[in-house]
Amino acid sequence: MLELEKVSVTYGKAVGVQDLSLDVGESETVGVIGPNGAGKTSLLRAVAGLTRCSGTIRLKGAVISGRPAFEVARRGLILCPEGRGLFPELTVRQNMDLGAYGRGDVVTVARDLEKAFTLFPVLKARSGQLAQTLSGGEQQMLAIARAIMAEPELLMLDEPSIGLALLVKESIAESIIEINREGVTVLLMEQDVHLAMEIVHRLYLLENGRIRLQGGTEELRHNTYIKDVYLGVS
């Protein structure tokens, strides 16, 4: 579904991502873990066409590096950004409708709206409320629901659990698993390694803009470095 080959992102003399290569298979959920400042957001912005990069990015075999963000989105690659990026003075429903902007089939849009409301029932109950009146957890649910409304083939999630209480994190994790079960490929950036390991099939560890480790979830769960530095166990 997605292939990155020697991708680098720089900001002047600062390096966000350096010579990074990874891949995401169709219907997989792949996680990229790492500390704040490791380059996770820079990586997603490059893939989404929001940040210039060198190297090659392919989506379903077609090169998308250098393409504008709107074209990347039209190809089915949708980013749910860190910080949610909601329109605070619009209602829940209006935010969700904007996710479907550009889709012409009202039947499938209505279908996906019901799917989103089934996944996040609280949003249906609050559909007429302004987005800014929602709790942090509800706003994150809305951000994911809006992304679903864009009909993604590949959904990229940037730190969806940040700042949320444990129970809300678990609810968000369950929703991501369900989205993947529905056939959507997922690329997840996450600082919470425990949470990521409950969601993904494979993991990459990103540090200082470079991939340090990669492997299956169970393999990395028992890796000494991961256990010592990120899981707090020995």
C-alpha positions in Angstrom: 0.0 0.0 0.0 2.7 2.5 1.0 6.5 2.4 0.4 9.1 5.0 1.5 12.6 4.8 0.1 15.4 7.0 1.5 13.0 9.8 2.5 14.6 12.9 4.1 12.9 16.0 5.5 15.0 19.1 6.4 14.2 22.5 7.9 17.1 24.6 7.0 20.0 23.0 8.7 17.8 21.0 11.0 17.0 17.4 10.0 13.5 16.0 10.7 13.8 12.7 8.9 17.0 11.2 7.3 17.2 8.4 4.7 14.1 6.7 6.1 12.7 3.6 4.4 9.6 1.7 5.5 6.6 0.0 4.0 3.0 -0.7 4.9 1.2 -3.6 3.4 -2.5 -3.5 2.3 -4.9 -4.0 5.3 -2.0 -3.8 7.8 -1.8 -1.6 10.9 1.8 -0.4 11.2 3.1 1.7 14.0 5.9 4.2 14.3 6.9 4.8 17.9 9.5 7.1 19.3 10.0 10.1 21.7 8.8 13.6 21.1 10.9 15.2 18.4 11.9 11.9 16.8 10.5 13.0 13.4 7.1 11.2 13.4 5.1 14.3 12.4 7.6 15.3 9.8 7.3 11.8 8.3 3.5 12.0 8.1 3.5 15.5 6.7 5.9 14.4 4.0 3.8 11.4 3.0 0.6 13.6 3.0 2.3 16.1 0.7 2.3 18.9 3.3 6.1 19.1 3.6 8.8 18.9 1.0 11.1 15.9 1.1 13.7 14.0 -0.9 13.6 10.4 -1.7 10.6 8.4 -3.1 7.2 7.8 -1.7 4.8 5.3 -3.4 1.1 4.7 -2.8 -0.2 1.5 -4.4 2.9 1.5 -6.7 2.4 5.1 -7.9 4.9 7.8 -7.0 3.3 10.5 -4.8 6.3 12.3 -3.5 6.2 15.9 -4.8 2.5 15.7 -5.4 0.2 18.4 -3.8 -1.7 17.4 -0.7 -5.1 17.5 -2.3 -4.0 15.1 -5.0 -2.6 12.7 -2.4 -5.9 12.8 -0.4 -7.9 12.1 -3.6 -5.8 8.9 -4.0 -7.2 7.7 -0.7 -4.4 8.6 1.7 -5.9 10.6 4.6 -4.1 12.2 7.5 -5.7 12.7 10.9 -3.2 15.3 12.3 -1.7 15.8 15.7 -3.8 18.5 17.5 -6.9 17.3 15.6 -7.2 20.3 13.4 -11.0 20.7 13.9 -13.1 23.7 13.0 -14.0 24.7 16.5 -16.9 27.1 15.6 -18.6 24.5 13.4 -20.8 21.7 14.7 -19.8 18.1 15.0 -21.9 17.2 11.9 -20.5 20.1 9.9 -16.9 18.9 10.7 -17.8 15.4 9.6 -19.5 16.7 6.4 -16.3 18.6 5.6 -14.5 15.3 5.7 -16.6 14.1 2.8 -15.9 17.3 0.8 -15.4 16.3 -2.8 -17.2 13.0 -2.6 -20.1 13.0 -5.1 -22.0 9.8 -4.1 -24.5 10.7 -1.4 -25.4 7.1 -0.8 -21.9 6.1 0.2 -21.4 9.3 2.2 -24.6 8.5 4.2 -23.3 5.0 4.7 -20.0 6.2 6.1 -21.7 8.7 8.3 -23.7 5.9 9.9 -20.5 3.9 10.3 -18.8 6.8 12.0 -21.7 7.3 14.4 -21.8 3.5 15.1 -18.1 3.7 15.9 -18.5 6.8 18.1 -22.1 7.0 19.4 -21.3 10.1 21.4 -20.8 12.1 18.2 -24.3 11.2 17.1 -25.7 12.5 20.4 -23.6 15.7 20.1 -24.0 16.2 16.3 -25.5 19.7 16.7 -22.9 20.9 19.3 -20.0 23.1 18.4 -16.7 21.1 18.2 -15.1 23.5 20.7 -17.6 22.4 23.4 -16.5 18.7 23.3 -14.1 17.1 25.7 -10.6 16.3 24.5 -11.5 12.7 24.0 -14.6 13.5 22.1 -12.6 16.0 19.9 -10.2 13.2 19.1 -13.1 10.9 18.2 -14.4 13.7 15.9 -11.1 14.1 14.2 -10.9 10.4 13.4 -14.6 10.3 12.3 -14.0 13.3 10.0 -11.0 11.3 8.5 -13.3 8.3 8.0 -15.7 10.5 6.1 -13.0 11.0 3.5 -13.2 7.3 2.6 -9.5 6.5 3.2 -7.8 3.5 1.8 -4.8 4.4 4.0 -5.5 6.3 7.3 -2.5 8.0 8.9 -3.0 8.9 12.6 -0.6 11.3 14.4 -0.5 10.8 18.1 -4.2 10.1 18.6 -3.8 9.3 22.3 -1.9 12.3 23.4 -3.3 14.1 26.4 -6.1 11.6 26.9 -7.1 9.7 30.0 -6.4 6.0 30.1 -10.1 4.9 29.5 -10.4 7.2 26.6 -7.1 6.0 25.1 -8.4 2.4 25.3 -11.6 3.5 23.5 -9.6 5.2 20.8 -7.5 2.1 20.4 -10.5 -0.1 20.0 -11.9 2.2 17.3 -8.6 2.0 15.4 -8.7 -1.8 15.5 -12.3 -1.7 14.2 -11.4 0.7 11.4 -8.6 -1.7 10.3 -11.0 -4.7 10.5 -13.2 -2.8 8.0 -10.4 -3.0 5.5 -8.7 0.3 6.0 -4.9 0.2 6.1 -3.5 2.2 9.1 -0.2 4.0 9.7 0.0 5.1 13.4 2.4 7.5 15.0 2.4 7.1 18.8 4.5 7.9 21.8 2.5 5.5 24.1 4.4 2.3 23.2 2.1 0.2 25.4 -0.9 1.4 23.5 0.7 1.1 20.1 1.5 -2.6 20.8 -2.1 -3.3 21.5 -3.1 -2.0 18.1 -0.5 -2.7 15.4 0.9 -5.7 13.6 4.4 -4.3 13.0 6.4 -1.5 14.6 9.2 0.8 13.6 11.2 2.6 16.3 12.1 6.2 15.1 14.8 8.1 17.0 16.5 11.3 15.8 14.9 11.0 12.4 16.2 7.5 11.7 14.8 4.0 12.0 16.6 2.3 14.9 14.6 -1.0 15.1 11.8 -2.7 13.3 9.9 -5.9 13.6 6.7 -7.6 14.6 4.9 -6.5 17.7 5.7 -9.6 19.8 9.3 -9.5 18.7 9.8 -6.0 19.8 7.8 -6.4 23.0 10.7 -8.7 24.2 13.5 -6.5 22.8 15.8 -5.5 25.6 16.2 -1.9 24.4 12.4 -1.4 24.0 11.8 -2.9 27.4 14.4 -0.8 29.2 13.8 2.6 27.4 10.1 2.5 26.4 8.3 0.0 28.4 10.0 0.6 31.7 10.6 -3.1 32.4 13.7 -5.3 32.5 
